[in-house]
Structures are given as structure tokens and as C-alpha cells.
């Protein structure tokens, strides 16, 4: 059993992938070939934004908006602590400071009260200037962008949507990637829309910002690559990866529907056994991961492993407790959810090709184990 079955997807579109790869190799336009622009056009239409700017990876997709917006020394950027390191890493790389905020215990997305308290603290201290918020659409679920947008407008803050896990998700009819001043995503192979290497993209409706993003992603170029108007990066999506992504984007919506069915089957089978993933009304998760919570997490993980069922812990330690980031500011309200969740959370196999038979085996294994463990605890 696979935690994420890329092989099944590959078999589904094998011939189209082979043809796309052969076409790029035969054309010989390996950098910024026509497939890159075509993929950007198709993805912009899917997400519903004016501009998509492809880049080399998801980390650059978060870093480039900071650089292009002049965010740097003396600036504060508010980020959730329960997420992958890249969200805070890019802030530090830009020489600004990440300010860690707690997450909502139901959605795992940035907690609005914790965010408000962090902003008030930074303003009162006066050492840093609040500049941006990076909400994370954790596990594929859109953050509360209505509340975030209200705060951002009031405090004059940029919103950079970390949609690394959420392309294909949506909230109130708007696709993930289309929120905030700019959205950023990753095409790491395990993502809902992934390539066969590294890749990333940024989304915006702002013409001027899009132009700056393209410049910063190409060595800060101006009219030509030898006319440098910014200090930028070398961050371009390979033509081969763009060709692969075009074929994967064509089946993404069908895969999203399949992911909803897998998630619903988990919910139906496990909601009386463990705490299952919560999706607020009006939102569709991309289901990059399916998370459950149980106080018997470590024992359950070992049990599943003994049965050949893979599972993964996301994330073992919040960022504000990690050596690289423990000296940065954090919300004055504390981060109790971010600190306690790593002891309970476990992510189960989740992909569009998970069979009912395999999923029922997972559900039965968890149900039987929790029932036995609960009975044992009651003795």
C-alpha cells in the first residue's frame, strides 16, 4: 500500500507524458520553452487569476514575493508555527523576522485571535514594522481569508497565500492560489499538482507585481537578461516539468473529486473512533494529507506499520521550538495548539487512486486498535 500512489497516476497518463517529454527533448528548448508559457496560461485559467509566474520550487515561490515587495531588515512577517519550515525560512532569508502565530485546533490554519495579538505586540514594541501575513492552507484547506483580509486591510499588510498544499482546493467558489496579494505554490512530486522534480508558481492579479516577480526570478533582469535592475535569483521552471504539469493539470479536477470521496469515506468510517479532519462549510480541501488525532498516536502508528499500512506525522515539532527559529518573536497568547498537536496528529494514506478495499482495511485497522486500546484503558 502506498501513502501517495504516484505510480497509479503515471499509468493513467503514461502515453501523454511520454509524448510530452519526447516533444520537449526533440524541440531542444529546455529553458523557458513554449510549454512554460502554456502551462502558466492554463493554470491561470484554472485558478482564476490574471497572472501565473512559474519558478524553480515552492520555497522560491514564497521568497520571491518578499523580495519583489521590498520586505527585509526591520520588517515583521506573521506566520503559523505549525507548518513546514519553508514558510518561515523565506522570511529569514529575506532578512526580515518571522513572528510565530498559533493555529486553529479544528482547521489547523492560522488562528485569527493569535494573529491579532501578535500584530498588536509587534506594534507596541516598535522594534519591527508589520509588513505581511503568510497564511498556510495546511493539508489542502484554505485559511480563513475573509478574516485575514480584514486584518490586512486595517493594518496595511501584504497577504501571501502559502498554497503549497492546496491547488485544487477552494473557498466560497474561489480557488486556492487566488487569495491575498499573491499566492504561492509548490509542484513537489507529492503535492496534489506535482511534477517529476522541483517546481513552483506564483499567482496574482497585479500587473506590476507580476512583472517584478518575473524580473526577480530571472536574475533581476530588465529589458534583457544582461540588463539587471534588481538583485534576483535564478528560479525558472524547467520546460520538461511544465510539459509534465500540463498533462497532470488536465486530470486535476477529476482527481479532486476522487479525493473528496476518499476523504468522505474516512470521515464516515472514523468520526466515532478518532478526531477526523474538519472542513468548514463552503470550502473544498485539496486533501494533500488526511489527518486524524488520537491520544494513542504512537501506538497506532506502530500498529499500522506492523500491518503494512503507511502513515506519517506532520509535523513533529512546531517551528518556534526548532533550533533555527526559536529566537524569533511569537504571539503573546502562547502557542498551545502548535505545541500539543504534534503528540496527537497522524496522517493516513491519501490519493485519488486509493481503492475502497485498501481504505476499508485502514479504517478497520484503526477502529479495531482504538476499541481494544480504549477497553484496555478502562480496565
Secondary structure, DSSP 8 states (H G I E B T S, - for coil): --SS-HHHHHHHTHHHHHHHHHHHHHHT--BS-HHHHHHHHHHHHHHT-SEEEEES-HHHHHHHHHHHTT--TTEEEEEESSS-THHHHHHHHTT-EEEEE-B-TTT-SB-HHHHHHHHHHHHHH-SSEEEEEE-B-GGG----HHHHHHHHHHHT-EEEEE-TTTTT-EETTEETTSSSSEEEEE--TTSSS--SS--EEEEES-HHHHHHHHHHHBTTBSSSTT-B-S---B---BHHHHHHHHHHHTTHHHHHHHHHHHHHHHHHHHTTTSB-----TTEE---S-EEEE-TTHHHHHHHHHHTT--EE-S-SS-GGGSTTTTTS-B-TT--HHHHHHTTTEEEE---TT--HHHHHHHHHHHHHHHHHHHHHHH-
